Amino acid sequence: MAAMKDVHNLFLQEKPTRILVALYRDRSQEKYASILAKRTDCTYSHTVKVLDEFAEKGLVTFQKSGRKKLIELTDAGRSLAEQVNQLVTSLHEVNGH
Amino acid sequence: MAAMKDVHNLFLQEKPTRILVALYRDRSQEKYASILAKRTDCTYSHTVKVLDEFAEKGLVTFQKSGRKKLIELTDAGRSLAEQVNQLVTSLHEVNGH
């Protein structure tokens, strides 16, 4: 597990990568910052900061749902997330070499 | 250019990514740490450190050529570099959105 973390961190920024991949992989439920923070082991405030950066880059949109803000990947965000997800998988394989 | 740097750095570790992509893209000449350092705007000592990490992960091999150490991507390294290169291209497109 330590080695796996190593090679990820050699190329990828850990937290934004985790958050993007979580948005992409877990399609079973609606996404809110608080849920993503738990899933990705990030603080709530850091998760919100990263999500704001994603929105600024056009990777996600926010939709009000009552008092909560629902997060959705845009087409550009989904396409990027797909590639990042593949890279994460490849990095797992490199670790297993 | 500033924005471009932003989105790269949001997901990718800058220097290792540059070094891997330089090894992949520039097939016109033999690769040595000193040349890569110049190309990627890294210090020589940091470049050597990153290359040692690459070698440890099985991404590159070193071959003695006189007093110099020639660097070559392994098959695993080339395959990973191809994906990272694609991701870098996609991130450029995100910046242009």
Backbone of each chain as ProteinMPNN parsed JSONL, in Angstrom:
{"seq_chain_A": "MAAMKDVHNLFLQEKPTRILVALYRDRSQEKYASILAKRTDCTYSHTVKVLDEFAEKGLVTFQKSGRKKLIELTDAGRSLAEQVNQLVTSLHEVNGH", "coords_chain_A": {"N_chain_A": [[0.836, -1.208, 0.0], [1.976, 1.209, 0.734], [3.883, 1.483, -1.275], [2.22, 1.665, -3.447], [0.99, 4.064, -2.998], [3.191, 5.687, -3.285], [3.864, 5.613, -6.114], [1.626, 6.667, -7.287], [1.69, 9.233, -6.221], [3.962, 10.139, -7.318], [3.36, 10.986, -9.877], [0.766, 12.053, -9.813], [-1.404, 14.52, -8.348], [-2.569, 14.019, -5.251], [-5.137, 14.499, -3.787], [-6.993, 16.071, -5.5], [-7.092, 14.231, -7.612], [-8.212, 11.949, -6.397], [-10.751, 12.972, -5.77], [-11.817, 13.615, -8.282], [-11.844, 11.075, -9.485], [-13.549, 9.726, -7.748], [-15.944, 11.055, -8.265], [-16.344, 10.138, -10.806], [-16.311, 7.294, -10.705], [-18.188, 6.359, -8.813], [-21.272, 5.896, -9.386], [-23.588, 5.405, -8.18], [-24.903, 7.011, -6.392], [-26.137, 10.289, -5.459], [-24.052, 13.188, -5.577], [-22.491, 15.039, -3.08], [-20.556, 17.6, -1.519], [-19.937, 16.92, 1.135], [-20.226, 14.132, 1.254], [-18.348, 13.316, -0.678], [-16.029, 14.239, 0.545], [-15.796, 12.521, 2.733], [-15.553, 10.035, 1.411], [-13.121, 10.358, 0.072], [-11.313, 10.874, 1.916], [-10.586, 13.486, 2.501], [-10.506, 16.777, 4.0], [-13.545, 18.589, 4.664], [-13.454, 21.297, 3.95], [-11.236, 21.459, 2.247], [-12.089, 19.804, 0.192], [-14.268, 21.267, -0.814], [-12.887, 23.483, -1.769], [-11.317, 22.332, -3.816], [-13.382, 21.415, -5.475], [-14.496, 23.844, -6.245], [-12.416, 24.791, -7.807], [-12.52, 22.863, -9.832], [-15.02, 23.528, -10.927], [-14.506, 26.073, -11.881], [-12.791, 25.452, -13.941], [-14.509, 24.259, -15.623], [-15.153, 21.587, -15.274], [-16.984, 20.479, -13.531], [-20.45, 21.002, -12.582], [-22.634, 22.797, -10.363], [-25.649, 22.07, -8.693], [-28.481, 23.295, -7.163], [-30.157, 21.579, -4.627], [-32.59, 21.595, -2.669], [-31.289, 22.394, 0.416], [-28.854, 21.543, -0.217], [-25.92, 21.201, -2.319], [-25.72, 19.769, -5.314], [-23.34, 17.893, -7.103], [-22.18, 17.662, -10.381], [-20.441, 16.007, -13.002], [-19.305, 17.657, -15.912], [-19.467, 17.183, -19.524], [-16.84, 17.527, -20.466], [-15.505, 17.216, -18.06], [-16.137, 14.57, -17.426], [-14.919, 13.202, -19.504], [-12.233, 13.835, -19.046], [-11.975, 12.716, -16.501], [-12.27, 10.037, -17.075], [-9.901, 9.446, -18.405], [-8.051, 10.036, -16.371], [-8.802, 8.162, -14.505], [-8.135, 5.802, -15.888], [-5.385, 6.141, -15.966], [-4.77, 5.993, -13.25], [-5.397, 3.298, -12.841], [-3.435, 2.125, -14.475], [-1.167, 2.922, -13.085], [-1.423, 1.428, -10.816], [-0.841, -1.033, -11.912], [1.825, -0.67, -12.613], [2.927, -0.52, -10.084], [2.577, -3.113, -9.367], [4.505, -4.432, -10.741]], "CA_chain_A": [[0.0, 0.0, 0.0], [2.886, 2.357, 0.763], [4.48, 1.588, -2.608], [1.172, 2.108, -4.344], [0.846, 5.495, -2.764], [4.375, 6.291, -3.875], [3.883, 5.831, -7.556], [0.552, 7.63, -7.566], [2.105, 10.575, -5.857], [5.055, 10.542, -8.194], [2.81, 11.673, -11.059], [-0.558, 12.665, -9.618], [-1.751, 15.249, -7.131], [-3.404, 13.012, -4.614], [-6.525, 14.807, -3.412], [-7.843, 16.348, -6.672], [-7.259, 12.991, -8.363], [-9.196, 11.131, -5.674], [-12.08, 13.571, -5.854], [-12.283, 13.453, -9.667], [-12.108, 9.652, -9.715], [-14.754, 9.381, -6.965], [-17.089, 11.582, -9.026], [-16.483, 9.323, -12.015], [-16.52, 5.865, -10.461], [-19.319, 5.997, -7.979], [-22.463, 6.473, -10.031], [-24.756, 4.846, -7.503], [-25.654, 7.957, -5.578], [-25.938, 11.704, -5.734], [-22.778, 13.643, -5.012], [-22.388, 16.281, -2.342], [-19.196, 17.802, -1.013], [-19.725, 16.222, 2.412], [-20.054, 12.711, 0.943], [-17.054, 13.18, -1.356], [-14.965, 14.45, 1.533], [-15.66, 11.262, 3.479], [-15.073, 8.998, 0.487], [-11.767, 10.575, -0.424], [-10.457, 11.135, 3.059], [-10.151, 14.887, 2.511], [-11.345, 17.599, 4.851], [-14.668, 19.197, 3.945], [-13.089, 22.601, 3.371], [-10.347, 21.229, 1.102], [-12.931, 19.243, -0.876], [-15.008, 22.391, -1.402], [-11.901, 24.3, -2.508], [-10.984, 21.59, -5.04], [-14.576, 21.419, -6.326], [-14.598, 25.188, -6.831], [-11.43, 24.83, -8.902], [-13.09, 22.041, -10.919], [-16.102, 24.296, -11.552], [-13.851, 27.172, -12.597], [-12.205, 24.864, -15.158], [-15.569, 23.671, -16.443], [-15.174, 20.124, -15.109], [-18.219, 20.125, -12.812], [-21.432, 22.058, -12.315], [-23.361, 22.643, -9.102], [-27.086, 22.257, -8.83], [-29.111, 23.359, -5.842], [-31.184, 20.583, -4.353], [-32.941, 21.986, -1.308], [-30.194, 23.15, 1.019], [-27.585, 20.937, -0.619], [-25.419, 21.481, -3.656], [-25.437, 18.536, -6.025], [-22.19, 18.086, -8.001], [-22.199, 16.794, -11.558], [-19.383, 16.171, -13.998], [-19.68, 18.09, -17.269], [-18.912, 16.261, -20.52], [-15.381, 17.69, -20.432], [-15.06, 16.642, -16.788], [-16.257, 13.114, -17.511], [-13.898, 12.736, -20.436], [-10.954, 13.927, -18.339], [-12.017, 11.755, -15.394], [-12.076, 8.715, -17.665], [-8.46, 9.303, -18.633], [-7.345, 10.009, -15.083], [-9.134, 6.855, -13.933], [-7.29, 4.821, -16.587], [-4.001, 6.335, -15.527], [-4.698, 5.441, -11.891], [-5.347, 1.847, -13.009], [-2.102, 1.792, -14.995], [-0.178, 3.119, -12.028], [-1.545, 0.24, -9.976], [-0.12, -2.115, -12.59], [3.26, -0.375, -12.474], [3.285, -0.919, -8.721], [2.569, -4.56, -9.255], [5.489, -5.047, -11.657]], "C_chain_A": [[0.87, 1.258, 0.0], [3.478, 2.586, -0.628], [3.459, 2.123, -3.606], [0.982, 3.614, -4.229], [2.007, 6.244, -3.423], [4.219, 6.626, -5.347], [2.728, 6.726, -7.99], [1.06, 9.048, -7.366], [3.286, 11.07, -6.664], [4.519, 11.367, -9.368], [1.554, 12.488, -10.781], [-0.667, 13.425, -8.305], [-2.85, 14.449, -6.447], [-4.882, 13.403, -4.453], [-7.407, 15.154, -4.63], [-8.095, 15.095, -7.507], [-8.311, 12.102, -7.712], [-10.605, 11.653, -5.858], [-12.649, 13.393, -7.264], [-12.674, 11.998, -9.934], [-13.363, 9.197, -8.949], [-16.017, 9.871, -7.688], [-17.388, 10.688, -10.22], [-16.932, 7.897, -11.702], [-17.835, 5.541, -9.789], [-20.59, 6.636, -8.526], [-23.737, 6.116, -9.274], [-25.536, 5.879, -6.697], [-25.323, 9.399, -5.927], [-24.717, 12.209, -4.98], [-22.9, 15.012, -4.338], [-20.984, 16.389, -1.786], [-18.946, 16.979, 0.257], [-19.488, 14.724, 2.193], [-18.697, 12.465, 0.301], [-15.888, 13.321, -0.384], [-14.713, 13.167, 2.317], [-15.027, 10.184, 2.611], [-13.59, 9.111, 0.181], [-10.792, 10.911, 0.695], [-9.825, 12.533, 3.016], [-11.005, 15.642, 3.53], [-12.459, 18.205, 3.998], [-14.224, 20.48, 3.25], [-12.133, 22.431, 2.18], [-11.138, 20.68, -0.09], [-13.695, 20.356, -1.593], [-14.084, 23.265, -2.254], [-11.568, 23.639, -3.854], [-12.174, 21.618, -6.007], [-14.799, 22.784, -6.976], [-13.603, 25.349, -7.979], [-11.927, 24.023, -10.105], [-14.159, 22.841, -11.683], [-15.531, 25.43, -12.411], [-13.261, 26.687, -13.923], [-13.259, 24.207, -16.055], [-15.651, 22.153, -16.347], [-16.422, 19.636, -14.377], [-19.178, 21.315, -12.821], [-22.098, 21.757, -10.976], [-24.839, 22.873, -9.372], [-27.709, 22.265, -7.439], [-30.184, 22.293, -5.723], [-31.578, 20.773, -2.899], [-31.803, 22.804, -0.729], [-28.843, 22.625, 0.564], [-27.19, 21.304, -2.043], [-24.979, 20.173, -4.292], [-24.318, 18.803, -7.032], [-22.298, 17.132, -9.178], [-21.023, 17.075, -12.476], [-19.989, 16.727, -15.288], [-19.148, 17.039, -18.251], [-17.385, 16.316, -20.515], [-14.809, 17.039, -19.169], [-15.087, 15.122, -16.82], [-15.161, 12.521, -18.406], [-12.506, 12.768, -19.778], [-10.877, 12.871, -17.236], [-11.766, 10.332, -15.894], [-10.581, 8.451, -17.876], [-7.675, 9.198, -17.33], [-7.571, 8.659, -14.403], [-8.299, 5.739, -14.575], [-5.844, 4.905, -16.127], [-3.797, 5.762, -14.128], [-4.595, 3.912, -11.955], [-3.966, 1.405, -13.511], [-1.026, 1.923, -13.922], [-0.235, 1.979, -11.007], [-0.737, -0.9, -10.579], [1.387, -1.919, -12.486], [3.731, -0.807, -11.09], [3.388, -2.419, -8.576], [3.681, -5.231, -10.05], [6.517, -5.888, -10.933]], "O_chain_A": [[0.541, 2.248, -0.653], [3.565, 3.718, -1.102], [3.782, 2.92, -4.486], [0.836, 4.327, -5.222], [1.819, 7.295, -4.037], [4.416, 7.765, -5.769], [2.852, 7.466, -8.966], [0.888, 9.927, -8.211], [3.579, 12.265, -6.694], [5.152, 12.332, -9.796], [1.307, 13.498, -11.439], [-0.098, 13.028, -7.288], [-3.924, 14.236, -7.008], [-5.767, 12.699, -4.94], [-8.483, 14.572, -4.772], [-9.187, 14.917, -8.048], [-9.192, 11.569, -8.387], [-11.541, 10.884, -6.075], [-13.823, 13.061, -7.425], [-13.712, 11.728, -10.537], [-14.139, 8.382, -9.448], [-17.033, 9.176, -7.714], [-18.546, 10.506, -10.598], [-17.825, 7.36, -12.358], [-18.512, 4.576, -10.145], [-20.937, 7.763, -8.175], [-24.836, 6.486, -9.688], [-26.697, 5.654, -6.355], [-24.339, 9.676, -6.613], [-24.391, 11.728, -3.895], [-23.344, 15.991, -4.938], [-20.302, 15.381, -1.602], [-17.868, 16.41, 0.429], [-18.651, 14.119, 2.863], [-17.98, 11.535, 0.672], [-14.889, 12.608, -0.484], [-13.567, 12.775, 2.537], [-14.086, 9.508, 3.025], [-12.889, 8.108, 0.047], [-9.617, 11.192, 0.461], [-8.686, 12.729, 3.438], [-12.099, 15.198, 3.879], [-12.337, 18.318, 2.778], [-14.577, 20.72, 2.096], [-12.218, 23.184, 1.21], [-10.884, 21.05, -1.236], [-13.76, 20.385, -2.822], [-14.468, 23.725, -3.329], [-11.542, 24.299, -4.893], [-11.998, 21.819, -7.209], [-15.238, 22.866, -8.123], [-13.913, 25.967, -8.998], [-11.775, 24.446, -11.251], [-14.197, 22.834, -12.913], [-16.01, 25.703, -13.511], [-13.237, 27.426, -14.907], [-12.937, 23.668, -17.113], [-16.169, 21.504, -17.256], [-16.865, 18.507, -14.585], [-18.782, 22.461, -13.035], [-22.121, 20.614, -10.519], [-25.226, 23.738, -10.157], [-27.488, 21.353, -6.642], [-31.016, 22.129, -6.615], [-30.974, 20.185, -2.002], [-31.394, 23.804, -1.319], [-27.804, 23.188, 0.911], [-28.033, 21.671, -2.862], [-24.003, 19.553, -3.871], [-24.339, 19.814, -7.734], [-22.487, 15.93, -8.994], [-20.654, 18.228, -12.702], [-21.069, 16.305, -15.7], [-18.453, 16.107, -17.844], [-16.719, 15.281, -20.553], [-13.761, 16.395, -19.211], [-14.181, 14.463, -16.31], [-14.568, 11.487, -18.098], [-11.711, 11.841, -19.938], [-9.85, 12.217, -17.059], [-11.128, 9.528, -15.215], [-10.074, 7.374, -17.562], [-6.76, 8.385, -17.201], [-6.658, 8.089, -13.806], [-7.816, 4.842, -13.883], [-5.173, 3.893, -15.927], [-2.78, 5.126, -13.851], [-3.812, 3.303, -11.225], [-3.405, 0.426, -13.02], [-0.09, 1.125, -13.866], [0.779, 1.614, -10.413], [-0.044, -1.633, -9.874], [2.136, -2.878, -12.295], [4.806, -1.389, -10.946], [4.17, -2.935, -7.778], [3.797, -6.456, -10.042], [7.402, -6.463, -11.567]]}, "seq_chain_B": "MAAMKDVHNLFLQEKPTRILVALYRDRSQEKYASILAKRTDCTYSHTVKVLDEFAEKGLVTFQKSGRKKLIELTDAGRSLAEQVNQLVTSLHEVNGH", "coords_chain_B": {"N_chain_B": [[-0.946, 31.091, -20.417], [-0.389, 31.002, -17.697], [-2.82, 30.027, -16.713], [-2.835, 27.578, -17.973], [-0.749, 26.308, -16.706], [-1.86, 26.145, -14.198], [-4.029, 24.193, -14.428], [-2.71, 21.896, -15.139], [-1.151, 21.521, -12.874], [-3.061, 21.091, -11.037], [-3.823, 18.439, -11.235], [-1.511, 16.982, -11.925], [1.827, 16.08, -10.969], [4.303, 18.291, -11.442], [7.176, 18.206, -12.275], [8.093, 15.398, -12.49], [6.201, 14.598, -14.401], [6.86, 16.223, -16.606], [9.416, 15.243, -17.172], [8.964, 12.546, -17.789], [7.294, 12.826, -20.026], [9.008, 14.186, -21.749], [10.92, 12.214, -22.224], [9.358, 10.501, -23.666], [8.29, 11.97, -25.848], [10.381, 13.168, -27.328], [12.037, 11.751, -29.624], [14.199, 12.035, -31.11], [16.819, 12.154, -30.292], [19.515, 10.824, -28.265], [19.062, 10.149, -24.772], [20.122, 11.801, -21.923], [20.662, 12.546, -18.459], [21.516, 15.189, -18.094], [20.722, 16.527, -20.441], [17.944, 16.132, -20.358], [17.368, 17.557, -18.024], [17.826, 20.194, -18.825], [15.905, 20.453, -20.893], [13.524, 20.188, -19.48], [13.52, 22.078, -17.628], [14.362, 21.562, -15.041], [16.459, 21.171, -12.134], [19.702, 19.639, -12.367], [20.263, 17.803, -10.317], [17.752, 17.246, -9.222], [16.514, 16.102, -11.415], [18.022, 13.754, -11.745], [17.337, 12.471, -9.378], [14.581, 12.031, -9.765], [14.719, 10.368, -12.024], [15.989, 8.159, -10.924], [13.953, 7.272, -9.262], [12.111, 6.576, -11.232], [13.479, 4.432, -12.397], [13.534, 2.657, -10.286], [10.857, 1.994, -10.172], [10.633, 0.58, -12.444], [10.292, 1.914, -14.85], [12.187, 3.111, -16.458], [15.407, 2.272, -17.888], [18.942, 2.286, -17.326], [21.781, 2.755, -19.356], [25.168, 2.281, -19.748], [27.195, 4.444, -21.584], [30.101, 5.014, -22.64], [31.308, 7.579, -20.662], [28.867, 8.431, -20.015], [25.409, 8.076, -18.948], [22.955, 6.501, -20.52], [19.494, 6.934, -20.958], [16.657, 4.936, -21.097], [13.239, 4.352, -21.893], [11.348, 1.713, -20.517], [9.154, -0.949, -21.687], [6.864, -0.852, -20.078], [7.218, 1.703, -19.055], [7.008, 3.252, -21.377], [4.405, 2.766, -22.146], [3.0, 3.843, -19.982], [3.895, 6.485, -20.212], [2.739, 7.221, -22.601], [0.043, 7.387, -21.929], [0.149, 9.4, -19.98], [1.055, 11.486, -21.528], [-1.137, 11.817, -23.257], [-3.017, 12.645, -21.402], [-1.922, 15.09, -20.62], [-2.251, 16.475, -23.0], [-5.064, 16.522, -23.109], [-5.558, 18.091, -20.88], [-4.607, 20.508, -21.745], [-6.626, 21.087, -23.551], [-8.795, 21.369, -21.83], [-8.044, 23.708, -20.563], [-8.409, 25.414, -22.654], [-11.093, 25.704, -22.81]], "CA_chain_B": [[0.148, 30.232, -19.932], [-0.575, 30.837, -16.252], [-3.975, 29.15, -16.535], [-2.429, 26.253, -18.425], [0.049, 25.748, -15.635], [-2.816, 25.841, -13.141], [-4.796, 22.969, -14.528], [-1.744, 20.794, -15.062], [-0.723, 21.306, -11.496], [-4.207, 20.628, -10.251], [-3.843, 16.967, -11.252], [-0.222, 16.315, -12.175], [3.074, 16.542, -10.364], [4.885, 18.961, -12.594], [8.502, 17.812, -12.783], [8.112, 14.014, -12.99], [5.406, 14.545, -15.627], [7.667, 16.81, -17.687], [10.549, 14.365, -17.499], [8.419, 11.359, -18.465], [6.798, 13.234, -21.346], [10.194, 14.5, -22.572], [11.493, 10.913, -22.628], [8.437, 9.889, -24.617], [8.034, 12.764, -27.05], [11.536, 13.547, -28.116], [12.717, 10.502, -29.997], [15.213, 12.379, -32.108], [18.192, 12.027, -29.835], [19.742, 10.01, -27.081], [18.666, 10.847, -23.552], [20.965, 11.812, -20.736], [20.07, 13.371, -17.401], [21.853, 16.611, -18.278], [19.867, 17.035, -21.522], [16.574, 16.163, -19.837], [17.273, 18.645, -17.043], [17.68, 21.443, -19.594], [14.625, 20.421, -21.596], [12.352, 20.209, -18.605], [13.692, 23.188, -16.708], [14.603, 21.053, -13.685], [17.88, 21.119, -11.81], [20.309, 18.351, -12.691], [20.163, 16.854, -9.197], [16.364, 16.799, -9.099], [16.272, 15.21, -12.563], [18.638, 12.464, -11.41], [16.511, 11.88, -8.316], [13.342, 11.554, -10.391], [15.07, 9.233, -12.891], [16.24, 7.013, -10.036], [12.622, 6.773, -8.868], [11.554, 5.911, -12.422], [14.188, 3.152, -12.554], [13.073, 1.811, -9.179], [9.499, 1.542, -10.523], [10.673, -0.182, -13.697], [9.835, 2.739, -15.98], [13.347, 3.369, -17.318], [16.668, 1.581, -17.59], [20.142, 3.07, -17.632], [22.794, 2.003, -20.08], [26.424, 3.037, -19.803], [27.7, 4.742, -22.922], [31.3, 5.772, -22.281], [31.172, 8.125, -19.315], [27.491, 8.887, -19.811], [24.379, 7.091, -18.692], [21.863, 6.662, -21.47], [18.22, 6.581, -20.315], [15.638, 4.43, -22.027], [11.961, 3.898, -21.343], [10.987, 0.298, -20.663], [7.822, -1.076, -22.291], [5.904, -0.338, -19.085], [7.422, 3.154, -19.002], [6.488, 3.85, -22.611], [2.949, 2.655, -22.097], [2.547, 4.85, -19.015], [4.209, 7.806, -20.773], [1.747, 7.479, -23.643], [-1.177, 7.832, -21.241], [0.387, 10.694, -19.328], [1.127, 12.435, -22.638], [-2.526, 12.062, -23.672], [-3.666, 13.424, -20.346], [-1.383, 16.442, -20.737], [-2.939, 17.061, -24.161], [-6.452, 16.784, -22.693], [-5.556, 19.219, -19.928], [-4.491, 21.701, -22.582], [-7.95, 21.354, -24.102], [-9.615, 21.878, -20.731], [-7.666, 25.11, -20.399], [-8.915, 26.207, -23.763], [-12.573, 25.624, -22.879]], "C_chain_B": [[0.015, 29.969, -18.437], [-1.711, 29.858, -15.975], [-3.616, 27.713, -16.916], [-1.643, 25.54, -17.322], [-0.879, 25.3, -14.496], [-3.447, 24.459, -13.266], [-3.879, 21.738, -14.584], [-1.451, 20.456, -13.612], [-1.851, 20.895, -10.576], [-4.197, 19.096, -10.159], [-2.464, 16.31, -11.3], [0.918, 16.928, -11.379], [3.959, 17.041, -11.499], [6.184, 18.335, -13.131], [8.553, 16.361, -13.267], [7.329, 13.871, -14.299], [6.211, 15.085, -16.805], [8.772, 15.868, -18.144], [10.053, 13.132, -18.251], [7.979, 11.707, -19.892], [7.965, 13.573, -22.284], [10.845, 13.213, -23.073], [10.657, 10.292, -23.74], [8.387, 10.646, -25.945], [9.245, 12.934, -27.949], [12.356, 12.312, -28.48], [13.929, 10.765, -30.889], [16.637, 12.192, -31.605], [18.298, 11.196, -28.568], [19.502, 10.83, -25.822], [19.669, 10.672, -22.419], [20.33, 12.744, -19.713], [20.319, 14.86, -17.653], [20.971, 17.247, -19.36], [18.424, 17.168, -21.038], [16.366, 17.311, -18.854], [17.063, 19.975, -17.766], [16.305, 21.524, -20.24], [13.427, 20.696, -20.696], [12.446, 21.304, -17.54], [13.75, 22.714, -15.243], [16.096, 21.164, -13.394], [18.403, 19.723, -12.163], [20.073, 17.35, -11.555], [18.721, 16.363, -8.992], [16.022, 15.823, -10.223], [16.821, 13.814, -12.274], [17.815, 11.729, -10.349], [15.225, 11.281, -8.903], [13.631, 10.33, -11.262], [15.367, 7.98, -12.069], [14.916, 6.415, -9.552], [11.959, 6.033, -10.029], [12.171, 4.511, -12.569], [13.713, 2.143, -11.5], [11.683, 1.223, -9.463], [9.466, 0.763, -11.829], [10.218, 0.601, -14.92], [10.963, 3.072, -16.96], [14.487, 2.419, -16.948], [17.814, 2.52, -17.954], [21.128, 2.176, -18.367], [24.054, 2.852, -20.161], [26.841, 3.23, -21.253], [28.913, 5.647, -22.711], [31.144, 6.285, -20.858], [29.737, 8.547, -19.019], [26.524, 7.742, -19.579], [23.183, 7.394, -19.586], [20.566, 6.174, -20.797], [17.235, 6.082, -21.362], [14.375, 4.023, -21.297], [11.849, 2.387, -21.521], [9.627, 0.238, -21.376], [6.746, -0.508, -21.353], [5.993, 1.186, -19.005], [6.831, 3.858, -20.211], [4.962, 3.859, -22.612], [2.36, 3.69, -21.127], [2.741, 6.262, -19.579], [3.189, 8.201, -21.838], [0.454, 8.021, -23.01], [-1.012, 9.196, -20.599], [0.431, 11.79, -20.398], [-0.275, 12.806, -23.143], [-3.26, 12.938, -22.66], [-3.204, 14.88, -20.394], [-2.066, 17.176, -21.893], [-4.387, 17.421, -23.801], [-6.53, 17.977, -21.746], [-5.366, 20.537, -20.663], [-5.866, 22.097, -23.121], [-8.891, 21.901, -23.038], [-9.311, 23.356, -20.512], [-8.245, 26.004, -21.47], [-10.425, 26.321, -23.783], [-13.239, 26.985, -22.791]], "O_chain_B": [[0.271, 28.862, -17.965], [-1.595, 28.977, -15.123], [-4.039, 26.759, -16.263], [-1.839, 24.356, -17.047], [-0.705, 24.228, -13.916], [-3.406, 23.659, -12.332], [-4.255, 20.662, -14.119], [-1.493, 19.302, -13.185], [-1.621, 20.409, -9.469], [-4.528, 18.532, -9.116], [-2.275, 15.212, -10.778], [0.961, 18.137, -11.149], [4.314, 16.286, -12.404], [6.266, 17.98, -14.307], [9.025, 16.119, -14.378], [7.73, 13.126, -15.194], [6.24, 14.476, -17.875], [9.029, 15.716, -19.338], [10.658, 12.722, -19.241], [8.261, 10.971, -20.838], [7.908, 13.278, -23.478], [11.272, 13.139, -24.226], [11.185, 9.639, -24.64], [8.434, 10.048, -27.02], [9.145, 12.852, -29.173], [13.245, 11.893, -27.74], [14.59, 9.838, -31.357], [17.566, 12.083, -32.405], [17.305, 10.908, -27.899], [19.71, 12.043, -25.804], [20.009, 9.558, -22.02], [19.551, 13.629, -20.068], [19.431, 15.687, -17.447], [20.524, 18.383, -19.204], [17.767, 18.181, -21.278], [15.317, 17.955, -18.851], [16.224, 20.782, -17.365], [15.623, 22.544, -20.142], [12.458, 21.342, -21.093], [11.577, 21.436, -16.678], [13.25, 23.383, -14.339], [16.905, 21.242, -14.319], [17.641, 18.76, -12.246], [19.727, 16.194, -11.799], [18.5, 15.207, -8.633], [15.321, 14.834, -10.003], [16.153, 12.813, -12.532], [17.628, 10.515, -10.425], [14.842, 10.16, -8.568], [12.871, 9.361, -11.24], [15.03, 6.869, -12.479], [14.78, 5.196, -9.446], [11.327, 4.995, -9.835], [11.467, 3.536, -12.833], [13.521, 0.959, -11.779], [11.374, 0.105, -9.051], [8.402, 0.334, -12.274], [9.804, 0.011, -15.917], [10.719, 3.288, -18.148], [14.523, 1.849, -15.858], [17.666, 3.423, -18.778], [21.287, 1.0, -18.043], [24.01, 4.004, -20.593], [26.836, 2.287, -22.045], [28.788, 6.868, -22.615], [30.876, 5.505, -19.944], [29.427, 8.97, -17.906], [26.779, 6.599, -19.959], [22.499, 8.404, -19.423], [20.554, 5.127, -20.149], [17.012, 6.731, -22.384], [14.427, 3.427, -20.221], [12.218, 1.852, -22.567], [9.021, 1.278, -21.635], [5.845, 0.214, -21.781], [4.976, 1.873, -18.9], [6.229, 4.924, -20.089], [4.325, 4.828, -23.024], [1.35, 4.328, -21.423], [1.87, 7.121, -19.444], [2.823, 9.37, -21.958], [-0.138, 8.983, -23.499], [-1.905, 10.041, -20.661], [-0.091, 12.886, -20.195], [-0.553, 13.973, -23.42], [-4.016, 13.841, -23.019], [-4.009, 15.796, -20.225], [-2.413, 18.351, -21.775], [-4.87, 18.498, -24.15], [-7.467, 18.773, -21.812], [-5.901, 21.566, -20.25], [-6.225, 23.274, -23.146], [-9.693, 22.794, -23.312], [-10.22, 24.159, -20.301], [-8.535, 27.179, -21.242], [-10.987, 26.962, -24.672], [-14.465, 27.077, -22.835]]}, "name": "protein", "num_of_chains": 2, "seq": "MAAMKDVHNLFLQEKPTRILVALYRDRSQEKYASILAKRTDCTYSHTVKVLDEFAEKGLVTFQKSGRKKLIELTDAGRSLAEQVNQLVTSLHEVNGHMAAMKDVHNLFLQEKPTRILVALYRDRSQEKYASILAKRTDCTYSHTVKVLDEFAEKGLVTFQKSGRKKLIELTDAGRSLAEQVNQLVTSLHEVNGH"}
